[in-house]
Amino acid sequence: MTAIHLLVLIHGMWGNPEHLAELAHIARETHDSASSDGTTLHILVAETIREESTYDGIDWGGEQIAREVVDTVKDLESRGDHVVRFSATGYSLGGLIARYCIGVLHQQGFFENVEPINFNTIATPHCGLPRYPSLFSSIASALGPKLLSRTGEQFYCVDKWSPKGRPLLVVMADPGMLEILDANDCCADRIFYQALSRFKQIRIYANAINDTTVPYVTAAIETLDPFAEHETNGLEMYFQENYSRIIREYTLPEVPPPKPPKPTVLTPDWFKSLKPSRPIVPPFLQFRFPLNLVLYSLLPILIPVFVSMAILRLSLATRSSRARIKILEQEAHGGGRQTLLNMVDELEREVEEAMVDLIDNPDPSPVYQAVDSKAHPIITPTHKKIASWLNTLPIKKELAFFPAVRNSHAMIVCRDVKRFELHRQGESVVRHWATSFVL
């Protein structure tokens, strides 16, 4: 009988298992032999959700991955192996699905027989997707919940997931979400928070800059962004010796340096200032001269066409997702299977109305922007609440730094090294994750 440490890897929005191929490869390479007590690593790259099914919600994704984990354990044990440890790593949306998944497993008593060890997320929007003071961000915040189905609503915290109308991300972060008023049990039942707190090591990875998909403040569970103006605010960074993309520490001066004077128009310095600090277009559209000029001249035509096609595709995918969600709900009710939402409903009914009012009252403080700059996000009371709750956990935060790139979101996990050589820059981050993994 072989003792097994089961690691589940969960990809992100619109993703598929291939997106985590490098994570799986480097993890196997790093832990190719058994631990000192004879435990071997078995990696499950989640298969039950992929591409358009990621529209169906964090909750339904988590329920399905939890079933996949349980089925994998049964399969391994039918072969004579024994699963003794469990770890989870989620990338982007996959990190939120992983947090829901472990809540389901915890509720089912899974961790009574299997020891939870490592919980990792990489570029995951723990506090939801923040809005920036720009027209594009405002449009994305307005259309996202409508065009990304149930997942979009949960990303932007406009869903009313719990029976009392609270967003799922708030429920998942709450350290005292429910109190069971029972004579024999006066302790708080914390489901998601409690499940996360059981892991021996919680480590999250976030892009410090250039992640236009999941910005620093939500991936790192923070309310201030010291990297938003890192080129001008005097920020000094020091990197880990063996992992060149991981920030070891950083310091900010008490008084920021004076801003350099604006260059005189039409001088060489003025022309240099017009050059963007990162590419205007994504990698697959970055051509050499003179093809780049042809592309730029066609942008006024191409952009409306691409936007229209994207909205149409997202609308159709959302419609299909709504239909799938109805089927999933019918199957859950018809088969007598109790989802975690049903359990939350039953428990919340036992909470005193005074307690419910206290929990459900919105934060009286207004939406605020920490710094008056378009580079800084607008931090909502919901974001602040989620961050304050999650930061009570012993979370280790690792920050990746990828300058001069359009979007570092895919690079941090080497998502597609076959198509984009640029993604290989994230290898040091992946190797740091694999080396830090406790077998």
Residue, then its C-alpha position, 0 to 999 in steps of 0.5 A: m500500500t502506497a501513501i498518497h499526497l493528492l494535489v488538485l490543480i484547478h485552471g481559470m476562466w475559459g481555461n482547460p487542463e493544458h493551461l496548467a501543464e507546466l505546473a504539473h510538469i515542474a511539480r512532478e519533476t521537483h517531487d519525483s521521489a517519495s518523502s522521508d515517510g514514504t508518501t508519494l505525490h499524485i497530481l489531479v489536473a481537474e477535468t470536470i470544468r473547462e472553457e464555457s462551463t467556467y461561466d456556471g459559477i464558483d459554487w457549481g465549479g467547486e461542487q463538481i471539483a469536490r466530486e472529482v476529488v472524492d472519485t479520484v480518492k476512491d479510484l486510488e484506494s481501489r488500486g490499493d493506495h491510501v490517500v493520507r494528504f491533500s493539497a490544492t492549487g488554483y489559478s485565477l478563477g480556479g483559486l476561488i473554485a478551490r476555496y469553495c471545493i475545500g469548503v464542500l470537502h470540509q462539510q463532508g468530513f473529508f479532512e477527518n481522514v485526510e490531512p490538508i497540507n498546502f493551499n495555494t492560489i496564483a493570480t486569484p481575485h479573492c476580493g472580486l474584480p476591482r473597478y478603476p477610474s477609467l471608462f474601459s473599467s467602468i464599462a467592464s464592471a457594468l457588462g461583466p456580470k451580464l456577459l459572464s453569467r453566474t461567474g461574472e456576478q460572483f466576480y463583481c460581488v453583485d450576486k445574492w448567493s446566500p439565503k440572506g442575500r450576501p455575495l458568495l465571496v463575502v460568505m467565503a471570507d467570513p470567519g464567523m459566517l454562521e452561528i448554530l444556536d444549539a444547546n450542545d453546540c455554541c461554536a461558530d460554524r465557519i465552513f469556507y474559512q474554517a476549511l482554509s484555516r485547517f491547511k498547514q501552509i497557505r501561500i498566495y501568488a500575485n502579480a505586483i504589476n501589469d496584471t490587467t485581468v486580476p490586479y495586485v490588490t485583489a490577488a494579494i488581498e490588499t487595499l493599497d497598491p504600492f506598485a501602481e506608480h512604482e516607476t515614479n514613487g521611489l519604490e525599491m525592490y529586492f529579488q530572491e536570489n534563486y527566483s529572479r521574478i519573485i520580490r523578496e522585499y520592497t521599501l517605499p520612501e516616507v517622502p516620494p521623490p519629486k516628479p521629473p519636469k515634463p520635457t519640452v515639446l518636440t525634443p528627443d525626450w518628449f518623443k521618448s515620453l510618448k513611447p508606452s512602457r508596455p506593448i499596446v497590443p497582445p503578443f499574437l498581434q505584435f508584428r515587426f516594421p512595417l507590418n505593425l504600421v499596417l496593423y495600427s492603421l487598421l485598428p479603427i476598423l478591427i476594434p469595433v469588429f472584435v468588440s462586437m464579435a466578443i460581445l456576441r460570443l459572450s452573450l451566447a455562452t452566457r445563455s448556454s450557461r444559464a441553461r446548464i445551471k438550471i439542469l444542475e439545479q434540477e439534478a441536485h434537487g431531483g437526486g436528493r443531493q444536498t449542495l453546500l448552498n442548501m446547508v448554508d440555508e438551513l444553518e442561516r435559518e437558525v441565526e437570530e435576527a439581530m445577528v443577521d442584521l449585524i452581518d447583513n448591514p452594509d459597511p457605512s463607510p463610503v466607496y473610496q479610492a486610496v490615491d487620487s490617480k487612475a493607476h489606483p483601484i476604487i476600493t469598495p467596502t466589500h473589498k475592505k471587508i473581505a481583505s480584513w477577514l482573510n488577512t486574519l489567516p496566516i497567509k504567505k504572500e509572494l509577489a511576481f514582477f514582470p515589467a514591460v509586458r502587456n498582461s502578466h496574468a498568463m505568464i505567472v503560470c507559464r500558461d501557454v509556453k508552446r505558443f508564446e515563448l514570453h510565458r516562459q518568464g514565469e518559470s521561476v515563479v512556478r519553481h518557487w511554488a513547487t519548491s515551497f510545496v510541502l510533500 
